[in-house]
Amino acid sequence: MFSLVFQNDDFLVIDKHPGVSVHKDDNDQPLLAAVAQQTGDDKLYLIHRLDKMTSGLLLLGRHQQAASALSAMFAEKTVQKFYLALSAKKPGKKQGTIIGDMTKSRRSMWKLLPTKTNPAVTQFFSTAGGDGKRLFLCKPYTGKTHQIRVALKSVGASILGDEIYSGADADRGYLHAYALQFTHRNEHFSFKQLPSVGEYWPELPTEWESPETLTWPTLPHKK
């Protein structure tokens, strides 16, 4: 269900396994309860969310004061997040910025619009992923539902194993929360976690081992 990556008095960082929901109503064994049982916490606070198919780094607060401070960082967009994704299709462009409003579509789907009133913003690089696949490093600046999944579909590269967005069949949905960086109580924290589940993940390019040092394009200023 998860692996414990880090803990201190204020928060925990776990590596959530794919196929595990963070929502109580979608899982017979709620994730937070399982983590709390292992760490001895009476209550844990979910600071942000990952989709059920998405694996990787998830931040949990250990008390209300820390949870409020950590949640504020996400709201203020001062947290750096980096994701890995794999597609069986080549994108319309190999790197760039995807910007657009998102709206609910049919069933559980969302779609990207050409308007930019309150847009989702995602930047990405991509490289060959072996056997005709394409590996993506994504940096979302916003935290919209299904944001990366919709962004990559919009450039013609639905994520491998993503049944909702017509990704090719696979043993899992190939989206992984790879790196998380933030400052809390004047201390800088940086976490990285490679995917531990999935037979198709290729080896990462060396330069992606420090995603924060890459030359990400400058974002357009909001008018």
C-alpha atoms as an extended CHARMM CRD file, in Angstrom:
* protein
*
       223  EXT
         1         1  MET       CA              0.0000000000        0.0000000000        0.0000000000  PROA      1               0.0000000000
         2         2  PHE       CA              2.8540000000        2.3970000000        0.8350000000  PROA      2               0.0000000000
         3         3  SER       CA              6.4570000000        2.7190000000        1.9660000000  PROA      3               0.0000000000
         4         4  LEU       CA              7.5960000000        5.2440000000        4.5730000000  PROA      4               0.0000000000
         5         5  VAL       CA             10.1830000000        7.6480000000        3.1190000000  PROA      5               0.0000000000
         6         6  PHE       CA             10.6620000000       10.2590000000        5.8820000000  PROA      6               0.0000000000
         7         7  GLN       CA              9.2110000000       11.4010000000        9.1780000000  PROA      7               0.0000000000
         8         8  ASN       CA              9.7790000000       14.2000000000       11.6660000000  PROA      8               0.0000000000
         9         9  ASP       CA              7.6040000000       15.7940000000       14.3510000000  PROA      9               0.0000000000
        10        10  ASP       CA              5.5180000000       17.7510000000       11.8230000000  PROA      10              0.0000000000
        11        11  PHE       CA              5.0140000000       15.5260000000        8.7950000000  PROA      11              0.0000000000
        12        12  LEU       CA              5.4920000000       12.2040000000        7.0550000000  PROA      12              0.0000000000
        13        13  VAL       CA              6.4420000000       11.5120000000        3.4560000000  PROA      13              0.0000000000
        14        14  ILE       CA              5.3170000000        8.2030000000        1.9990000000  PROA      14              0.0000000000
        15        15  ASP       CA              5.7130000000        6.4710000000       -1.3470000000  PROA      15              0.0000000000
        16        16  LYS       CA              2.1120000000        5.5750000000       -2.2300000000  PROA      16              0.0000000000
        17        17  HSD       CA              1.7880000000        2.4680000000       -4.3430000000  PROA      17              0.0000000000
        18        18  PRO       CA             -0.3070000000        2.5200000000       -7.5520000000  PROA      18              0.0000000000
        19        19  GLY       CA             -3.9270000000        1.3800000000       -7.2870000000  PROA      19              0.0000000000
        20        20  VAL       CA             -4.3200000000        2.7380000000       -3.7330000000  PROA      20              0.0000000000
        21        21  SER       CA             -6.9260000000        5.4430000000       -3.1370000000  PROA      21              0.0000000000
        22        22  VAL       CA             -6.3460000000        8.3450000000       -0.7600000000  PROA      22              0.0000000000
        23        23  HSD       CA            -10.1200000000        8.6570000000       -0.2460000000  PROA      23              0.0000000000
        24        24  LYS       CA            -11.8890000000        6.7760000000        2.5380000000  PROA      24              0.0000000000
        25        25  ASP       CA            -14.9510000000        6.0120000000        0.4410000000  PROA      25              0.0000000000
        26        26  ASP       CA            -12.9380000000        4.2570000000       -2.2720000000  PROA      26              0.0000000000
        27        27  ASN       CA            -10.8670000000        1.8310000000       -0.2500000000  PROA      27              0.0000000000
        28        28  ASP       CA            -11.7020000000       -0.8650000000        2.2950000000  PROA      28              0.0000000000
        29        29  GLN       CA             -8.4380000000       -0.0940000000        4.0940000000  PROA      29              0.0000000000
        30        30  PRO       CA             -8.0620000000        3.6960000000        4.0870000000  PROA      30              0.0000000000
        31        31  LEU       CA             -4.4980000000        4.7500000000        3.3870000000  PROA      31              0.0000000000
        32        32  LEU       CA             -4.1840000000        7.2790000000        6.2070000000  PROA      32              0.0000000000
        33        33  ALA       CA             -5.3790000000        4.7400000000        8.7690000000  PROA      33              0.0000000000
        34        34  ALA       CA             -2.8030000000        2.2100000000        7.5480000000  PROA      34              0.0000000000
        35        35  VAL       CA              0.0030000000        4.7800000000        7.7630000000  PROA      35              0.0000000000
        36        36  ALA       CA             -1.1060000000        5.9280000000       11.2230000000  PROA      36              0.0000000000
        37        37  GLN       CA             -1.1300000000        2.3470000000       12.4490000000  PROA      37              0.0000000000
        38        38  GLN       CA              2.4960000000        1.9320000000       11.3800000000  PROA      38              0.0000000000
        39        39  THR       CA              3.7440000000        5.2740000000       12.7260000000  PROA      39              0.0000000000
        40        40  GLY       CA              1.6720000000        5.3730000000       15.9110000000  PROA      40              0.0000000000
        41        41  ASP       CA             -0.1590000000        8.6060000000       15.0120000000  PROA      41              0.0000000000
        42        42  ASP       CA             -3.6900000000        9.1420000000       16.3310000000  PROA      42              0.0000000000
        43        43  LYS       CA             -4.6020000000       11.2440000000       13.3050000000  PROA      43              0.0000000000
        44        44  LEU       CA             -2.9120000000       12.2200000000       10.0380000000  PROA      44              0.0000000000
        45        45  TYR       CA             -3.8080000000       15.0700000000        7.6930000000  PROA      45              0.0000000000
        46        46  LEU       CA             -3.7860000000       14.7390000000        3.9190000000  PROA      46              0.0000000000
        47        47  ILE       CA             -1.8860000000       17.7810000000        2.5850000000  PROA      47              0.0000000000
        48        48  HSD       CA             -2.3750000000       17.0830000000       -1.1360000000  PROA      48              0.0000000000
        49        49  ARG       CA             -3.7540000000       14.2580000000       -3.2580000000  PROA      49              0.0000000000
        50        50  LEU       CA             -2.6170000000       11.7130000000       -5.8000000000  PROA      50              0.0000000000
        51        51  ASP       CA             -4.9590000000        9.8910000000       -8.1660000000  PROA      51              0.0000000000
        52        52  LYS       CA             -5.6020000000        6.2330000000       -7.3980000000  PROA      52              0.0000000000
        53        53  MET       CA             -3.4390000000        5.0840000000      -10.3420000000  PROA      53              0.0000000000
        54        54  THR       CA             -0.5990000000        7.4790000000       -9.4410000000  PROA      54              0.0000000000
        55        55  SER       CA              2.2660000000        6.2730000000       -7.2810000000  PROA      55              0.0000000000
        56        56  GLY       CA              4.9060000000        8.2830000000       -5.4930000000  PROA      56              0.0000000000
        57        57  LEU       CA              5.5560000000       10.9440000000       -2.9020000000  PROA      57              0.0000000000
        58        58  LEU       CA              2.6640000000       12.0030000000       -0.6940000000  PROA      58              0.0000000000
        59        59  LEU       CA              2.9370000000       14.4670000000        2.1900000000  PROA      59              0.0000000000
        60        60  LEU       CA              0.9420000000       13.9020000000        5.4060000000  PROA      60              0.0000000000
        61        61  GLY       CA              0.6970000000       16.2900000000        8.3480000000  PROA      61              0.0000000000
        62        62  ARG       CA              1.0480000000       14.8920000000       11.8760000000  PROA      62              0.0000000000
        63        63  HSD       CA             -0.8360000000       17.6570000000       13.6890000000  PROA      63              0.0000000000
        64        64  GLN       CA             -3.2160000000       20.4920000000       12.8300000000  PROA      64              0.0000000000
        65        65  GLN       CA             -0.6900000000       23.3480000000       13.0220000000  PROA      65              0.0000000000
        66        66  ALA       CA              1.7360000000       21.6400000000       10.6570000000  PROA      66              0.0000000000
        67        67  ALA       CA             -1.0800000000       20.6060000000        8.3330000000  PROA      67              0.0000000000
        68        68  SER       CA             -2.2730000000       24.2160000000        8.0460000000  PROA      68              0.0000000000
        69        69  ALA       CA              1.2380000000       25.5000000000        7.2740000000  PROA      69              0.0000000000
        70        70  LEU       CA              1.9520000000       22.7650000000        4.7460000000  PROA      70              0.0000000000
        71        71  SER       CA             -1.4260000000       23.1370000000        3.0390000000  PROA      71              0.0000000000
        72        72  ALA       CA             -0.8130000000       26.8800000000        2.7210000000  PROA      72              0.0000000000
        73        73  MET       CA              2.4120000000       26.1570000000        0.8000000000  PROA      73              0.0000000000
        74        74  PHE       CA              0.4740000000       24.2160000000       -1.8080000000  PROA      74              0.0000000000
        75        75  ALA       CA             -2.1860000000       26.9330000000       -2.0190000000  PROA      75              0.0000000000
        76        76  GLU       CA              0.5300000000       29.5700000000       -2.4850000000  PROA      76              0.0000000000
        77        77  LYS       CA              2.3060000000       27.3880000000       -5.1000000000  PROA      77              0.0000000000
        78        78  THR       CA              5.6540000000       27.4780000000       -3.2800000000  PROA      78              0.0000000000
        79        79  VAL       CA              6.0560000000       23.6900000000       -3.4610000000  PROA      79              0.0000000000
        80        80  GLN       CA              8.0020000000       22.2550000000       -6.3980000000  PROA      80              0.0000000000
        81        81  LYS       CA              6.5220000000       18.9940000000       -7.7190000000  PROA      81              0.0000000000
        82        82  PHE       CA              7.9260000000       16.7770000000      -10.4480000000  PROA      82              0.0000000000
        83        83  TYR       CA              6.2470000000       13.7420000000      -11.9910000000  PROA      83              0.0000000000
        84        84  LEU       CA              7.3300000000       10.9320000000      -14.2950000000  PROA      84              0.0000000000
        85        85  ALA       CA              4.9670000000        9.5640000000      -16.9180000000  PROA      85              0.0000000000
        86        86  LEU       CA              5.2370000000        7.0170000000      -19.6950000000  PROA      86              0.0000000000
        87        87  SER       CA              3.2330000000        6.8970000000      -22.9280000000  PROA      87              0.0000000000
        88        88  ALA       CA              3.0570000000        4.4340000000      -25.7890000000  PROA      88              0.0000000000
        89        89  LYS       CA              2.5660000000        7.3700000000      -28.1670000000  PROA      89              0.0000000000
        90        90  LYS       CA              4.8350000000       10.1640000000      -29.3010000000  PROA      90              0.0000000000
        91        91  PRO       CA              3.6530000000       13.6580000000      -28.3220000000  PROA      91              0.0000000000
        92        92  GLY       CA              2.8950000000       16.3980000000      -30.8350000000  PROA      92              0.0000000000
        93        93  LYS       CA              5.8190000000       18.2970000000      -29.3030000000  PROA      93              0.0000000000
        94        94  LYS       CA              8.7600000000       16.8990000000      -27.3540000000  PROA      94              0.0000000000
        95        95  GLN       CA              8.7800000000       19.5870000000      -24.6630000000  PROA      95              0.0000000000
        96        96  GLY       CA              6.9310000000       22.7270000000      -23.7390000000  PROA      96              0.0000000000
        97        97  THR       CA              4.2220000000       24.3010000000      -21.6140000000  PROA      97              0.0000000000
        98        98  ILE       CA              0.5730000000       23.2420000000      -21.6940000000  PROA      98              0.0000000000
        99        99  ILE       CA             -1.8400000000       25.9180000000      -20.5010000000  PROA      99              0.0000000000
       100       100  GLY       CA             -5.6250000000       25.8880000000      -20.5160000000  PROA      100             0.0000000000
       101       101  ASP       CA             -8.7580000000       25.8630000000      -18.4280000000  PROA      101             0.0000000000
       102       102  MET       CA            -10.0980000000       22.4490000000      -17.4620000000  PROA      102             0.0000000000
       103       103  THR       CA            -13.7320000000       21.3940000000      -17.3940000000  PROA      103             0.0000000000
       104       104  LYS       CA            -15.5720000000       18.1780000000      -16.5970000000  PROA      104             0.0000000000
       105       105  SER       CA            -16.3170000000       16.0140000000      -19.5930000000  PROA      105             0.0000000000
       106       106  ARG       CA            -18.2060000000       12.7220000000      -19.8340000000  PROA      106             0.0000000000
       107       107  ARG       CA            -17.9940000000       10.0510000000      -17.1300000000  PROA      107             0.0000000000
       108       108  SER       CA            -14.9760000000       10.7160000000      -14.8830000000  PROA      108             0.0000000000
       109       109  MET       CA            -13.0550000000       12.6100000000      -17.5470000000  PROA      109             0.0000000000
       110       110  TRP       CA            -11.8120000000       16.1750000000      -17.7000000000  PROA      110             0.0000000000
       111       111  LYS       CA            -10.7990000000       18.0630000000      -20.8120000000  PROA      111             0.0000000000
       112       112  LEU       CA             -8.5290000000       20.9820000000      -21.6410000000  PROA      112             0.0000000000
       113       113  LEU       CA            -10.0180000000       24.1540000000      -23.0870000000  PROA      113             0.0000000000
       114       114  PRO       CA             -8.3030000000       26.8440000000      -25.1850000000  PROA      114             0.0000000000
       115       115  THR       CA             -9.3980000000       29.5050000000      -22.6890000000  PROA      115             0.0000000000
       116       116  LYS       CA             -7.1010000000       30.6620000000      -19.8760000000  PROA      116             0.0000000000
       117       117  THR       CA             -9.3780000000       32.1610000000      -17.2180000000  PROA      117             0.0000000000
       118       118  ASN       CA             -8.1280000000       29.9360000000      -14.3860000000  PROA      118             0.0000000000
       119       119  PRO       CA             -5.7940000000       27.6350000000      -16.2840000000  PROA      119             0.0000000000
       120       120  ALA       CA             -3.9610000000       24.4600000000      -15.4460000000  PROA      120             0.0000000000
       121       121  VAL       CA             -0.2690000000       24.9640000000      -16.1930000000  PROA      121             0.0000000000
       122       122  THR       CA              2.0440000000       22.0350000000      -16.8730000000  PROA      122             0.0000000000
       123       123  GLN       CA              5.5750000000       22.0340000000      -18.2460000000  PROA      123             0.0000000000
       124       124  PHE       CA              7.2990000000       18.9340000000      -19.5510000000  PROA      124             0.0000000000
       125       125  PHE       CA             10.3620000000       17.4200000000      -21.1290000000  PROA      125             0.0000000000
       126       126  SER       CA             10.3190000000       14.0510000000      -22.8820000000  PROA      126             0.0000000000
       127       127  THR       CA             12.7940000000       11.4840000000      -24.1210000000  PROA      127             0.0000000000
       128       128  ALA       CA             12.7840000000        8.0310000000      -25.7040000000  PROA      128             0.0000000000
       129       129  GLY       CA             11.4530000000        5.4490000000      -23.2620000000  PROA      129             0.0000000000
       130       130  GLY       CA             12.3840000000        2.2540000000      -25.0930000000  PROA      130             0.0000000000
       131       131  ASP       CA             10.2600000000        0.0090000000      -27.3390000000  PROA      131             0.0000000000
       132       132  GLY       CA              8.6870000000        3.0190000000      -29.0240000000  PROA      132             0.0000000000
       133       133  LYS       CA              7.5100000000        4.5410000000      -25.7450000000  PROA      133             0.0000000000
       134       134  ARG       CA              8.0420000000        8.1130000000      -24.5450000000  PROA      134             0.0000000000
       135       135  LEU       CA              9.1580000000        9.0690000000      -21.0260000000  PROA      135             0.0000000000
       136       136  PHE       CA              8.0100000000       12.4110000000      -19.6170000000  PROA      136             0.0000000000
       137       137  LEU       CA              9.2340000000       14.6200000000      -16.7890000000  PROA      137             0.0000000000
       138       138  CYS       CA              6.3830000000       16.9520000000      -15.8380000000  PROA      138             0.0000000000
       139       139  LYS       CA              6.3290000000       20.0110000000      -13.6110000000  PROA      139             0.0000000000
       140       140  PRO       CA              2.7900000000       21.1200000000      -12.7390000000  PROA      140             0.0000000000
       141       141  TYR       CA              2.4480000000       24.6840000000      -11.4340000000  PROA      141             0.0000000000
       142       142  THR       CA             -1.1940000000       24.1780000000      -10.5080000000  PROA      142             0.0000000000
       143       143  GLY       CA             -2.9350000000       21.2740000000       -8.8140000000  PROA      143             0.0000000000
       144       144  LYS       CA             -6.0270000000       20.5390000000      -10.8620000000  PROA      144             0.0000000000
       145       145  THR       CA             -7.7400000000       17.1450000000      -10.8680000000  PROA      145             0.0000000000
       146       146  HSD       CA             -6.2090000000       14.8280000000      -13.5160000000  PROA      146             0.0000000000
       147       147  GLN       CA             -4.0530000000       17.7520000000      -14.6720000000  PROA      147             0.0000000000
       148       148  ILE       CA             -1.0400000000       15.8470000000      -16.0320000000  PROA      148             0.0000000000
       149       149  ARG       CA             -3.1970000000       13.0720000000      -17.4740000000  PROA      149             0.0000000000
       150       150  VAL       CA             -5.2760000000       15.6060000000      -19.4260000000  PROA      150             0.0000000000
       151       151  ALA       CA             -2.2400000000       17.6830000000      -20.4310000000  PROA      151             0.0000000000
       152       152  LEU       CA             -0.4120000000       14.7260000000      -21.9880000000  PROA      152             0.0000000000
       153       153  LYS       CA             -3.5550000000       13.5160000000      -23.7270000000  PROA      153             0.0000000000
       154       154  SER       CA             -3.8960000000       17.0120000000      -25.2320000000  PROA      154             0.0000000000
       155       155  VAL       CA             -0.5090000000       16.6050000000      -26.9690000000  PROA      155             0.0000000000
       156       156  GLY       CA             -1.4220000000       13.1450000000      -28.2420000000  PROA      156             0.0000000000
       157       157  ALA       CA              0.3960000000       11.0860000000      -25.6130000000  PROA      157             0.0000000000
       158       158  SER       CA             -2.1120000000        9.5370000000      -23.2040000000  PROA      158             0.0000000000
       159       159  ILE       CA             -0.3840000000        7.8920000000      -20.2570000000  PROA      159             0.0000000000
       160       160  LEU       CA              0.2910000000        4.1690000000      -20.5430000000  PROA      160             0.0000000000
       161       161  GLY       CA             -2.3050000000        2.2090000000      -18.5680000000  PROA      161             0.0000000000
       162       162  ASP       CA             -4.6210000000        5.2100000000      -18.0970000000  PROA      162             0.0000000000
       163       163  GLU       CA             -7.9810000000        3.6280000000      -18.9070000000  PROA      163             0.0000000000
       164       164  ILE       CA             -9.9880000000        6.8420000000      -18.5050000000  PROA      164             0.0000000000
       165       165  TYR       CA             -7.9310000000        8.7880000000      -21.0720000000  PROA      165             0.0000000000
       166       166  SER       CA             -7.4440000000        5.9890000000      -23.6210000000  PROA      166             0.0000000000
       167       167  GLY       CA             -3.9170000000        5.0260000000      -22.6430000000  PROA      167             0.0000000000
       168       168  ALA       CA             -2.5650000000        1.7340000000      -23.9960000000  PROA      168             0.0000000000
       169       169  ASP       CA             -3.1150000000       -1.3410000000      -21.8020000000  PROA      169             0.0000000000
       170       170  ALA       CA             -0.4540000000       -1.9660000000      -19.1570000000  PROA      170             0.0000000000
       171       171  ASP       CA              0.0830000000       -3.4440000000      -15.7080000000  PROA      171             0.0000000000
       172       172  ARG       CA             -0.5430000000       -0.0420000000      -14.0640000000  PROA      172             0.0000000000
       173       173  GLY       CA             -1.1430000000        3.6150000000      -14.8250000000  PROA      173             0.0000000000
       174       174  TYR       CA              2.3090000000        5.0160000000      -15.5390000000  PROA      174             0.0000000000
       175       175  LEU       CA              2.2420000000        8.2810000000      -13.5830000000  PROA      175             0.0000000000
       176       176  HSD       CA              4.5460000000        8.7330000000      -10.5990000000  PROA      176             0.0000000000
       177       177  ALA       CA              5.1150000000       11.6220000000       -8.1660000000  PROA      177             0.0000000000
       178       178  TYR       CA              8.8990000000       11.6200000000       -8.4240000000  PROA      178             0.0000000000
       179       179  ALA       CA             10.2050000000       14.6570000000       -6.5080000000  PROA      179             0.0000000000
       180       180  LEU       CA              8.9100000000       17.0980000000       -3.9240000000  PROA      180             0.0000000000
       181       181  GLN       CA             10.6880000000       20.2050000000       -2.6330000000  PROA      181             0.0000000000
       182       182  PHE       CA              9.6040000000       22.8370000000       -0.1310000000  PROA      182             0.0000000000
       183       183  THR       CA             10.7080000000       24.9590000000        2.8250000000  PROA      183             0.0000000000
       184       184  HSD       CA              9.1210000000       24.4330000000        6.2330000000  PROA      184             0.0000000000
       185       185  ARG       CA             10.1450000000       26.2210000000        9.4400000000  PROA      185             0.0000000000
       186       186  ASN       CA             13.0790000000       27.7780000000        7.5500000000  PROA      186             0.0000000000
       187       187  GLU       CA             14.4240000000       24.3360000000        6.6040000000  PROA      187             0.0000000000
       188       188  HSD       CA             14.5780000000       23.1660000000        2.9940000000  PROA      188             0.0000000000
       189       189  PHE       CA             13.3670000000       19.6570000000        2.2620000000  PROA      189             0.0000000000
       190       190  SER       CA             13.9610000000       17.7290000000       -0.9520000000  PROA      190             0.0000000000
       191       191  PHE       CA             12.6670000000       14.2390000000       -1.6310000000  PROA      191             0.0000000000
       192       192  LYS       CA             13.0490000000       11.9870000000       -4.6700000000  PROA      192             0.0000000000
       193       193  GLN       CA             11.6220000000        8.5240000000       -5.1560000000  PROA      193             0.0000000000
       194       194  LEU       CA             11.9710000000        6.3780000000       -8.2560000000  PROA      194             0.0000000000
       195       195  PRO       CA              9.0080000000        4.1630000000       -9.2110000000  PROA      195             0.0000000000
       196       196  SER       CA              9.1230000000        0.7640000000       -7.5170000000  PROA      196             0.0000000000
       197       197  VAL       CA              6.1400000000       -0.7950000000       -9.3260000000  PROA      197             0.0000000000
       198       198  GLY       CA              5.7740000000       -1.2450000000      -13.0900000000  PROA      198             0.0000000000
       199       199  GLU       CA              7.6140000000       -3.4380000000      -15.5860000000  PROA      199             0.0000000000
       200       200  TYR       CA              7.9100000000       -0.7840000000      -18.3250000000  PROA      200             0.0000000000
       201       201  TRP       CA              9.6980000000        2.0570000000      -16.5060000000  PROA      201             0.0000000000
       202       202  PRO       CA             12.9830000000        2.8470000000      -18.3240000000  PROA      202             0.0000000000
       203       203  GLU       CA             16.1250000000        4.2140000000      -16.7490000000  PROA      203             0.0000000000
       204       204  LEU       CA             16.0440000000        7.9600000000      -16.1640000000  PROA      204             0.0000000000
       205       205  PRO       CA             18.3560000000       10.3330000000      -18.0520000000  PROA      205             0.0000000000
       206       206  THR       CA             21.1490000000       11.4920000000      -15.7430000000  PROA      206             0.0000000000
       207       207  GLU       CA             20.0830000000       15.1500000000      -15.9940000000  PROA      207             0.0000000000
       208       208  TRP       CA             16.6260000000       14.2680000000      -14.6700000000  PROA      208             0.0000000000
       209       209  GLU       CA             18.1250000000       13.1170000000      -11.3770000000  PROA      209             0.0000000000
       210       210  SER       CA             18.0740000000       16.7930000000      -10.2740000000  PROA      210             0.0000000000
       211       211  PRO       CA             14.9040000000       18.0810000000      -11.9520000000  PROA      211             0.0000000000
       212       212  GLU       CA             15.0180000000       21.4440000000      -10.1750000000  PROA      212             0.0000000000
       213       213  THR       CA             18.2900000000       22.3130000000      -11.9380000000  PROA      213             0.0000000000
       214       214  LEU       CA             16.9220000000       21.8840000000      -15.4550000000  PROA      214             0.0000000000
       215       215  THR       CA             16.2810000000       24.9720000000      -17.5660000000  PROA      215             0.0000000000
       216       216  TRP       CA             12.5120000000       25.1250000000      -17.3580000000  PROA      216             0.0000000000
       217       217  PRO       CA             10.9430000000       27.7520000000      -19.6460000000  PROA      217             0.0000000000
       218       218  THR       CA              9.8120000000       31.0080000000      -18.1020000000  PROA      218             0.0000000000
       219       219  LEU       CA              6.0810000000       31.0190000000      -17.5310000000  PROA      219             0.0000000000
       220       220  PRO       CA              4.0100000000       33.7300000000      -19.2270000000  PROA      220             0.0000000000
       221       221  HSD       CA              2.8200000000       36.4100000000      -16.8100000000  PROA      221             0.0000000000
       222       222  LYS       CA             -0.8660000000       36.3950000000      -16.0030000000  PROA      222             0.0000000000
       223       223  LYS       CA             -2.5640000000       39.4200000000      -17.5100000000  PROA      223             0.0000000000
